[in-house]
Amino acid sequence: MRVSIVTLFPELFEPLLRTSMIGRATEGPLEVEAVDLRTFGLGKHRSVDDTPYGGGSGMVLRVEPIVAALEAIDERAQAAGKPPAHRVLLTPQGQPFNQATAQALAAEPHVALICGRYEGFDERVRSFVHREVSLGDFVMTGGEVAAMAVIEATSRLLPGVLGNETSSHSESFSDALEGGLEYPQYTRPAEFRGQAVPEVLSSGNHAHVDAWRKARVRERTSARRPDLVRESGGVARKIDVALVHHPVLDRDGGIVTTAMTNLDLHDISRSTVAYGGEALWIVHPIEAQRELARRIQAHWVEGSGKRRIPDRATALERVRVASSLEEVIAELGGRDAIEIWTTAANARDRTVVTYEDARKRLTSPGKRVLLLFGTGWGLAQTLHEEAEVRLEPIAGAPASTYNHLSVRAACAITLDRLIAARPRDKGDR
Ligand SMILES: C[S@@+](CC[C@H](N)C(=O)[O-])C[C@H]1O[C@@H](n2cnc3c(N)ncnc32)[C@H](O)[C@@H]1O
């Protein structure tokens, strides 16, 4: 990963880049250049700032030197066969920097960090950047400390930077801890001034240690940072979504295979991730269609799509492609390891489970749920027959008799009805 810093004080970064983890990273996957904004200043005095239009105290950084610096960075990168920079403006008015931002930036091959000074930037600078990031709700004199924090948090996520002795896998805010705060850690001595290390940690029983740590993560996160507790609506099960292209019905009730659509792949993976689902399985018996799904996924997860819309990669990463439901079931541990739940636009002569009951079912621990959605005119009857839960059809407005929702809309509504926290759940928790 290459990081280009646009700053009036390049010398501030020298000690940082020589020291500790970042120093080591610069010998490996991290390459940092501090670009002196003054070099791009205007006139004999290389001026970079001016007084604000409309009056007011202080000086404002001009747009031309900043844009010239960014363009020079991209030209140099291009000459070296490297990609242009993902441009990040450091400003107290940006999105608060967090672990998810660090992860998104660590996936970029080239990032430019733009450090402000004085009263900030000419507003037009904003139209030349990809994102704005703030270190928090306070105002510093310049963006350099913010840039250092971004470099520090991002570079340790690069492969090979942290040794085995430290790992970013199960730290505070990581998915492994469901975004919560890390459990308490102890080292020797076993007792210090009357405070003993919890016995379970020396028990040698990994299952007990694991359970103790999980409980502490939940306890500590709710007590210190309730805002980090993931709103799952109390869901205690893992949920996978499968979009079935065969066997599905046509308008006359015949069994057919439908074509896969790009729109389904995008929208349903986004809904799946937004509602905490494990994966979206694209089930298609035709290899050419599966290959198309993989190519679309690769474009957004590894290709140029990712540079344009990094958030989309987060959703499409969860897409899995399978030739049949049997293959999905086998991947999930076999028929006994899962419950199949089906959805349909009408109940026909099937017994159905209401959303209220289905929500209750999800709140107690149990088997992983494979939630099926049918393309075309819906899932074949055989799939409903095999299911443990057949969800009631989605009712629209009471007065409407129109029930032709797209599978994308049906999926989003179903997930919301099953999973989204309701005000009552919040009170209960
Ligand atoms: C004094 S600040 C300008 C603040 C600006 N007048 C405002 O009220 O939004 C100067 C520069 O420091 C950097 N800076 C200050 N606080 C920051 C924060 N919380 N996060 C990121 N950058 C910050 C920005 O680059 C900013 O342009």
The ligand as a Gaussian input file, in Angstrom:
#p B3LYP/6-31G(d) Opt

LIG

0 1
 C       -8.050000      24.543000      12.775000
 S       -8.570000      23.199000      11.738000
 C       -9.843000      23.958000      10.762000
 C      -11.194000      23.778000      11.351000
 C      -12.293000      24.399000      10.511000
 N      -12.205000      25.828000      10.520000
 C      -13.651000      23.961000      11.035000
 O      -14.184000      24.633000      11.907000
 O      -14.164000      22.916000      10.584000
 C       -7.230000      23.073000      10.633000
 C       -7.046000      21.696000      10.012000
 O       -6.717000      20.749000      11.000000
 C       -7.192000      19.473000      10.632000
 N       -8.081000      18.982000      11.708000
 C       -8.465000      19.658000      12.811000
 N       -9.244000      18.911000      13.581000
 C       -9.378000      17.720000      12.981000
 C      -10.075000      16.531000      13.295000
 N      -10.816000      16.412000      14.372000
 N       -9.976000      15.503000      12.428000
 C       -9.243000      15.587000      11.291000
 N       -8.560000      16.698000      10.951000
 C       -8.623000      17.754000      11.781000
 C       -7.944000      19.644000       9.329000
 O       -7.100000      19.252000       8.294000
 C       -8.244000      21.112000       9.313000
 O       -8.399000      21.614000       8.007000

